[in-house]
């Protein structure tokens, strides 16, 4: 097969994708060819400030030079072994992740959905072997508006009908409560409940933030009822919400944490389940695994991705600039804006019109941002953002709002 021309027009590229790709996404019609830092460039040469960040997988920015160097160096040595043998990068990454997170052990996977699936398996095993729940009776409490991935088990826990429709039979064992409702959680936690699975901030759900005090009360209630508290920090972790993990802001250390996205530095899919030695040693050889999980290339990349987060103080930057950006967006006070809410540099602008209209209008202003749940525009730039970029985002949003209201 002859190679395709290296340069297509945007229209040609979109036509090929439409012809040969399953239509599971409705992307912005911008075809990107390069990215550095907070900037990306399209086929037509136009530059955009990236406020999507691959849903927080690019906390360190596009093509970070240190992570790129780590990727190249490791790719020239050893890329994949599987876990049938040992490699020299895995133990170093496990140590670095333990130091960064404070957890005793981790189990490495690839995608966020795999990490959540692993956490579900761990919680159920704990429920049977430690809590004494009758076989196949373990239940997990989840929240309305959650997004834990696209696997069959993850969509079984979803409250969004589109994510579930015609994919049954679905995985049983989930009880769905309103996000932030402590009384509903109290009623849902029974002797058969092995865990609460929750996002500290629901990113895909619309950048939903629970009421003050809810997460601490939920954690205390899980302790009282002997249920594990599992945090899905795949999108909110590694500095995105202005702290190491979003739950650090609440003073909570979950029993189990699922992480991913930014752990791969925008170069490679790396995810993990973090927990105590007591919990993770409930797994024995053969109980769980992944061909690519813990591979040397992924481990080398993730080690440098973690180091960049720490060395460049990205959590602190997200807190400082995120607070400023949220405040200034709230100050726009446009009639189409219902609310601006956020944690760190994970910000949602809720509108009274479909948010994709604002996303489209922002393209003309050189900003990439994407709608979620119809009426919310998510603003989540790389954490290497500068104050001049904050000025650009605020000005662009104000101008785009005026454009769509005319």
LINJOFEN-V990894 format. One record per run of one state. SS is the DSSP state (helix for helix, strand for strand, loop for the rest). FROM is the first residue (numbers start at 0). TO is the last residue. Records with the same first field share a line. If there is no record, write none. Layout:
BEGIN
SS=FROM-TO, FROM-TO
END
This chain:
BEGIN
loop=0-8, 20-30, 37-37, 42-45, 50-51, 56-60, 62-63, 75-88, 101-103, 109-110, 131-137, 143-150, 156-159, 164-172, 177-180, 188-191, 198-199, 202-206, 209-212, 225-226, 232-244, 250-254, 259-259, 264-269, 275-275, 280-294, 311-312, 330-335, 343-344, 351-353, 363-365, 368-368, 372-374, 379-385, 405-405
helix=9-19, 52-55, 64-74, 89-100, 111-130, 151-155, 160-163, 181-187, 213-224, 245-249, 260-263, 276-279, 295-310, 313-329, 354-362, 386-404
strand=31-36, 38-41, 46-49, 61-61, 104-108, 138-142, 173-176, 192-197, 200-201, 207-208, 227-231, 255-258, 270-274, 336-342, 345-350, 366-367, 369-371, 375-378
END
